[in-house]
Amino acid sequence: MKKVRIILADDHSIMQHGLCSSLEMEKNFKVVAKANSGRLAIEFSNRLKPDLVIMDVSMPHLNGMEATKQILNRNPEIKVIALSMHLEKIYITGMMNAGASGYILKSCSFKELLKCIQTVLSGELFFCREVKNLIQNNEFDPVSGSSVSVFSLLSTREREVLQLIAEGLKSRKIAEKLNISVKTVDIHRTHLKTKLNIHSIAELTKFAITEGLTSSML
């Protein structure tokens, strides 16, 4: 029987190692790569073409939402499950709108994760009990893209630059991470300030956290 090929994307090594060991004890799964950033998750996905990516939402340098979008834009056949500590609306909505097929909390049991994997691979959506309760209580629609915010006006590159600014990186370091020139980074900074009407690093950081692009816990 062909094994389900999985990429784990999580920047916490203990979590990553434990989950990898648990999954590989199941005879139907094979972890083909472990990524500690959204960028590595994209690189591995494009190269290895897994069946499934289990994606942490909050990761440094490129968060799970942006990584999911970029993976699925190039590899729409891959399934993505969000595995997160966050139950807030903005993270759930962001991951589902990015194309994830499931959302499960890190506090859930491994048995529930296995059920999530099975459901998602069968072509259906899966939400853990806590997320499902929010949906059933009509607190929000996780796959609704009807609300338009100024954040949606930012390009993919501008969102990447914004996250790195919020994480405290200087222009030269951002340029190295994104493989672009320092001048291009500064142009993106200017566009961000203009589009968002924000003029300080502190305000940009606050905006990034509010939009779920980065987390104060990173």
C-alpha positions as CSV (number, residue, x, y, z in Angstrom):
1,M,0.0,0.0,0.0
2,K,1.3,3.4,-1.0
3,K,2.2,5.5,2.0
4,V,0.9,9.1,2.5
5,R,3.9,11.4,2.1
6,I,3.9,14.2,4.6
7,I,5.9,17.4,5.2
8,L,5.9,18.8,8.8
9,A,6.3,22.6,9.0
10,D,6.8,23.8,12.6
11,D,9.6,25.9,14.1
12,H,9.4,24.2,17.5
13,S,11.9,21.3,17.3
14,I,10.4,19.3,20.2
15,M,6.9,19.5,18.7
16,Q,8.3,18.7,15.2
17,H,10.3,15.7,16.5
18,G,7.4,14.3,18.6
19,L,4.9,14.6,15.8
20,C,7.2,13.0,13.3
21,S,7.9,10.0,15.6
22,S,4.1,9.6,16.2
23,L,3.2,9.7,12.5
24,E,5.9,7.3,11.4
25,M,4.6,4.8,13.9
26,E,1.5,4.6,11.7
27,K,2.2,2.2,8.9
28,N,0.5,4.4,6.2
29,F,2.5,7.6,6.7
30,K,6.0,8.7,5.7
31,V,7.4,12.1,6.8
32,V,9.5,13.1,3.8
33,A,10.8,16.5,5.2
34,K,10.7,18.7,8.3
35,A,10.7,22.5,7.8
36,N,11.3,25.1,10.5
37,S,10.0,28.0,8.4
38,G,7.4,28.8,5.8
39,R,10.1,29.3,3.2
40,L,11.5,25.8,3.7
41,A,8.0,24.4,3.6
42,I,7.5,26.0,0.2
43,E,10.9,24.8,-1.0
44,F,10.3,21.2,0.1
45,S,6.8,21.1,-1.2
46,N,7.8,22.3,-4.7
47,R,10.6,19.8,-4.8
48,L,9.1,16.7,-3.1
49,K,5.4,17.0,-4.1
50,P,4.0,15.5,-0.9
51,D,0.4,14.4,-0.4
52,L,0.0,16.5,2.7
53,V,1.6,19.4,4.6
54,I,0.9,19.9,8.3
55,M,1.5,23.6,8.7
56,D,2.1,25.6,11.8
57,V,0.4,29.0,11.5
58,S,2.9,31.2,13.4
59,M,6.4,30.8,12.1
60,P,9.3,33.3,11.7
61,H,10.3,34.8,8.4
62,L,7.2,33.5,6.5
63,N,4.0,32.6,8.4
64,G,1.8,29.6,7.7
65,M,-0.9,31.5,5.8
66,E,1.5,33.0,3.2
67,A,3.4,29.7,2.9
68,T,0.1,27.8,2.3
69,K,-1.0,30.3,-0.4
70,Q,2.3,29.9,-2.2
71,I,2.4,26.1,-1.9
72,L,-1.2,25.7,-3.3
73,N,-0.7,28.3,-6.0
74,R,2.0,26.1,-7.5
75,N,0.8,22.6,-6.2
76,P,-3.0,22.7,-6.0
77,E,-3.2,18.9,-5.5
78,I,-1.4,19.1,-2.1
79,K,-3.6,19.1,1.0
80,V,-2.7,21.4,3.9
81,I,-3.7,21.0,7.5
82,A,-3.2,23.9,9.9
83,L,-1.9,22.8,13.3
84,S,-1.9,25.8,15.7
85,M,-2.1,27.0,19.2
86,H,-4.4,29.9,18.0
87,L,-8.2,29.7,18.3
88,E,-8.6,33.4,17.2
89,K,-10.8,34.1,14.2
90,I,-8.0,35.9,12.2
91,Y,-5.8,32.8,12.2
92,I,-8.5,30.3,11.3
93,T,-10.0,32.6,8.6
94,G,-6.5,33.3,7.2
95,M,-5.6,29.7,6.9
96,M,-8.9,28.6,5.4
97,N,-8.9,31.4,2.9
98,A,-5.3,30.5,2.0
99,G,-6.6,27.1,1.0
100,A,-6.0,24.8,4.0
101,S,-8.4,21.9,4.2
102,G,-8.3,21.5,8.0
103,Y,-7.6,23.4,11.2
104,I,-6.7,21.6,14.4
105,L,-5.3,22.9,17.7
106,K,-2.0,21.6,19.1
107,S,-3.9,20.8,22.3
108,C,-6.0,18.2,20.5
109,S,-5.2,14.5,20.8
110,F,-3.1,12.6,18.2
111,K,-6.2,10.5,17.5
112,E,-8.1,13.6,16.4
113,L,-5.2,14.6,14.2
114,L,-5.3,11.2,12.5
115,K,-9.1,11.7,11.9
116,C,-8.3,15.1,10.5
117,I,-5.7,13.6,8.1
118,Q,-8.1,10.9,7.0
119,T,-10.9,13.4,6.4
120,V,-8.8,15.9,4.5
121,L,-7.2,13.2,2.2
122,S,-10.8,12.1,1.3
123,G,-11.5,15.6,0.0
124,E,-13.5,17.0,2.9
125,L,-12.8,19.8,5.3
126,F,-12.0,19.1,9.0
127,F,-12.2,21.4,12.0
128,C,-11.4,20.2,15.5
129,R,-14.2,20.4,18.1
130,E,-13.3,23.9,19.4
131,V,-13.2,25.4,15.9
132,K,-16.3,23.6,14.9
133,N,-18.1,25.1,17.9
134,L,-17.2,28.6,16.8
135,I,-18.5,27.9,13.3
136,Q,-21.7,26.4,14.6
137,N,-22.3,29.4,16.9
138,N,-22.1,31.5,13.7
139,E,-19.3,33.6,15.2
140,F,-17.7,33.7,11.8
141,D,-17.5,32.0,8.4
142,P,-14.0,30.6,8.1
143,V,-14.1,30.5,4.3
144,S,-15.8,33.7,3.6
145,G,-13.7,36.1,1.5
146,S,-16.3,38.8,1.4
147,S,-14.7,41.2,3.9
148,V,-12.2,43.5,2.3
149,S,-9.6,45.2,4.4
150,V,-6.6,47.4,3.5
151,F,-4.4,44.3,4.2
152,S,-5.9,42.6,1.2
153,L,-4.5,45.4,-1.0
154,L,-0.9,44.4,-0.1
155,S,1.0,42.2,-2.6
156,T,2.6,38.9,-1.5
157,R,6.0,40.5,-1.4
158,E,4.8,43.5,0.6
159,R,3.3,41.0,3.2
160,E,6.6,39.2,3.3
161,V,8.5,42.4,3.9
162,L,6.0,43.5,6.5
163,Q,6.4,40.3,8.5
164,L,10.1,40.6,8.5
165,I,10.0,44.3,9.5
166,A,7.6,43.3,12.4
167,E,10.1,40.6,13.5
168,G,12.8,43.3,13.8
169,L,14.9,42.7,10.8
170,K,16.8,45.6,9.1
171,S,16.6,46.3,5.4
172,R,19.9,44.6,4.6
173,K,18.8,41.4,6.4
174,I,15.4,41.4,4.7
175,A,17.1,41.8,1.4
176,E,19.2,38.7,2.1
177,K,16.2,36.7,3.2
178,L,14.2,37.5,0.1
179,N,17.1,37.6,-2.3
180,I,16.3,41.2,-3.4
181,S,18.2,44.4,-3.2
182,V,18.2,46.8,-0.2
183,K,16.8,49.5,-2.5
184,T,13.9,47.2,-3.4
185,V,13.2,46.6,0.3
186,D,13.2,50.3,1.0
187,I,10.7,50.8,-1.9
188,H,8.4,48.2,-0.3
189,R,8.7,49.9,3.0
190,T,7.6,53.2,1.4
191,H,4.6,51.5,-0.3
192,L,3.6,49.8,3.0
193,K,3.6,53.1,4.8
194,T,1.6,54.8,2.0
195,K,-1.0,52.0,1.6
196,L,-1.5,51.5,5.4
197,N,-1.1,55.1,6.3
198,I,1.4,54.0,9.0
199,H,4.7,55.8,9.6
200,S,6.6,54.0,12.4
201,I,8.0,50.5,12.9
202,A,6.0,50.1,16.1
203,E,2.7,50.8,14.2
204,L,3.7,48.4,11.4
205,T,4.5,45.7,14.0
206,K,1.1,46.3,15.7
207,F,-0.7,46.1,12.4
208,A,1.1,42.9,11.5
209,I,0.1,41.2,14.8
210,T,-3.5,42.5,14.4
211,E,-3.7,40.9,10.9
212,G,-2.3,37.6,12.1
213,L,0.8,38.1,9.9
214,T,3.1,37.6,12.9
215,S,2.7,36.9,16.6
216,S,4.0,38.6,19.7
217,M,4.9,35.1,20.8
218,L,7.4,34.6,18.0
